[in-house]
């Protein structure tokens, strides 16, 4: 299971491995997903943009994207800084689609515009 959230200007992931071990609060450094989140925040109107983005990342991503499509996540290590490395999500597939951005922002082609 993968849970995504937008926190402090970055996407974070919590991952439950098949062994039931949890990797909480990993930074997601995938460029496509960061561009998607930044574009969504820029294009959304009204208040509560971060809450709406997080709702999309948790609910829509879990319910529709992960259950309906092939997906994978690649976990990597950061470059060491004085003998210390951190885990990070460096690739998350499927990559975001423009139709998801329209859905999230309520633009043309939106199938479920978010409540305002």
N, C-alpha and C positions, 0 to 999 in steps of 0.2 A: 504494500500500500504506500502511496505517495501523497503527502499533503503539502500544498504550496501556500505561501502567504507573502504579502508585500509588507516589509518592515524596514523602516529607516532607509528608504530609497534603494532597496534591493529585494530580490526574491529569495525567500528562504524555503527549505524543504525539510520535512520530517519523513523518514523512510523506515518502514517496517520490513525487515528482510524475511525470506522464507523460514529462517531459523527462529523467528519471532524476536530477534534482537532489534532494538530501535536505534536509529541514528537520528537524534533530534537536532533541529536547527542548523542544517547545513546550508552554506551559501550556494546559490545557483548562479554560476558564472556564464551560462549559455547566452550568447549574444542575441540570438533570435527571441528568446523569452524576455530578456531585458528590454529589447526594442519594442516588443509587443506591449509590455506593461507601461513603459514610458509613453508610447503613442496613445494608449487607452486613457491614461491620466490627463494627457494634453487635450484629447478630443472630447472628453466627457464634460457635460454642462452640470451646473448645480453643485450642491454641497455633498459631502460624504463620498467623495471620489474614491478614497482609499478603502472605505468599507465596501463599496460596490465592486471594486477590483478584487478585494479579498473574497467576497461572496462568489464571484465568478471563479476565482482560482480554487476555492474549496469545493463549492457545490457543483458547478457546471463541469469543471475539470474532472472531478471524481465520478459524477453520475454519467456523463456522456462521453467524454474523451477517453478516459482510461478503460471503461467497460466496453466501448464499441470499436476501438482501434488497436492495432498492434502498437505497443509502446515499449520503450526501454529508457533506462537512466544509466548514465556512466558516472561512476564516482572516481575521482582522482585525488591526488595529493598536491598541495601547493608546493612551490619551491621552498626548500628549507631556508629558514633564517635562524642563525645560530642554533643549529641542531634541533629545530622544531618544525614540524609540518602539520597542516590541517587538512581534513577531508573536505571535499567540495563536490558539488554536482556540476560537471563540466559539459554534459550533453543531456538534453531531455527531449525525447522524441515521442509523439509527433511534434513537429515544429508548429508554432501558432499559425493560423490562417487569417487572411483578411476578413473572411466571413465571421470569425469569432470576434474580431474587433468591431464589426458592424453590429453584431448581436449585443455586445457589451455596451457600446456607446449609443445604441438605438438609432443608428444611421440607416441608409438605404440597404435593403437586403436583410434587415434585422428580423429574426424570427421570434424573439422574445425580448423586447426592449426592457431594460431594468426599470423597476418602479422608481419614481422620483419622489 
